[in-house]
């Protein structure tokens, strides 16, 4: 018997997608959380991991109207109309 993992509340996906704002662009997201790397990919189309590239990920309008930052390896719960600002810095 195959059960839908979303029915028991333990699944990774939402029943429906939410709209989040990444660098002033609306993006659809269908998971309960988003990772640092996933936000970077939504912002720039790719995540480059090397010693010359750094990303800063800030968010606002999270649950409880919280603001914060994400660092590599971190996740945050998403909420409808949550805002992410992602900056890329190249060290040269």
Residue pairs with C-beta under 8 A, 6 or more apart in sequence:
4 11
5 11
5 12
5 13
6 13
6 14
6 15
12 31
12 32
13 30
13 31
13 32
14 30
14 31
14 32
16 30
17 28
17 29
17 30
18 28
18 29
18 30
18 78
18 79
18 80
18 81
18 82
19 26
19 27
19 28
19 29
19 80
19 81
20 26
20 27
20 29
20 34
20 42
20 78
20 80
20 81
20 82
20 83
20 84
21 27
21 81
21 82
21 83
21 84
22 39
22 42
22 43
22 84
22 86
23 43
23 84
23 85
23 86
27 42
29 78
31 78
32 77
32 78
33 75
33 76
33 77
33 78
34 75
34 76
34 78
35 70
35 73
35 74
35 75
36 55
36 57
36 70
36 71
36 72
36 73
36 74
36 75
37 47
37 72
39 57
39 59
39 70
39 84
39 86
40 46
40 47
40 55
40 57
40 86
40 88
41 47
42 84
42 86
43 84
43 86
43 88
44 86
44 88
47 55
51 91
52 90
52 91
52 92
53 88
53 89
53 90
53 91
54 88
54 89
54 91
55 86
55 87
55 88
55 89
56 69
56 86
56 87
56 89
57 69
57 70
57 71
57 84
57 85
57 86
58 67
58 68
58 69
58 70
58 84
58 85
58 86
59 67
59 68
59 69
59 70
59 76
59 82
59 83
59 84
59 85
60 66
60 67
60 82
60 83
60 85
61 67
61 79
61 81
61 82
61 83
62 68
62 76
62 77
62 79
62 82
63 77
63 79
68 76
70 76
